[in-house]
Amino acid sequence: MANHVRFNLTFHKINDAAKEKLNEMYQRIRSSTDGEAWFSDMFVEGDLTYEETEQYSWTTEHIGPKWSYLEEFSEQDFYGYSAWSAPEEGVVKLLTILSEFDPKIVSYLTYEDEGPNFYGANVYEGDELIDGFEEEYDEVIDRVIEDSERLTKESYDTDTEEWADDESRDIFDEEMWEVINDAQLSFIHQTMEMLNED
C-alpha cells in the first residue's frame, strides 16, 4: 500500500477572476459518498473525460502521483492526500490555468509524508516556482533534536540509526510534527518577504 502524503495548497493572493475560474473547476468534481474527490476531476473539460483522467498514465503525467484525493476545497485553499508524493505537477497545471486570469497569483504548497520519509514546501508566483525545499527523515531527526529542550545529540545514534531509549523516541514522536510545521511556515514567510521586496 502506498504511503499517504498529505498536502495543502493555499492561495495567498488571488483576484476575483481567478477565483471565479477556480470555483468553476471545483464544480467539475464529482460528489463522493466517502467525502473524497479526485483532484484530476478539476481538469475534465472539452474532449477530456473523467474516465481518461482516472487512468494511471494520465494522472502520473499531469498530476504526479498515481492517485490524489481532495478532502476540502475553497477559494482560499484545498487539501488532501496522494500516493508516495505531493501532486506538484497537478498544482502547476492548475496554476497555469489560473494564471491566465491572474498572472500575479501567489500560492504555496506544503506536504508531509506519513512516515515522515520527507516533507517540504513550495512557493509559486503565477505558475512559476519561486523557491522550494524538501527534507528527508534523517534531516527531520536532526532538526527536532536541535529544536528540542529534552533531546540531545546523544539521544540518537546516527551510525546504528537507533534511539538511545524508548523515552527519546517518544519525545521525538511528540515534537516532530510541530517542528515540521514550524519549518514549513518559516520557509514560506521568508520567501514571501523576498517576493514583497522584489
Secondary structure, 3 states (H helix, E strand, C coil): CCCEEEEEEEEEECCHHHHHHHHHHHCCCCCCCCCCEEHHHHHCCCCCCHHHHCCHHHHHHHCCCCCEEEEEECCCEEEEEEECCCCHHHHHHHHHHHHCCCCCCEEEEEEEECCCCEEEEEEEECCEEEEEEEEEHHHHHHHHHHHCCCCCHHHEECCCCEECCHHHHHHHHHHHHHHHHHHHHHHHHHHHHHHHHC
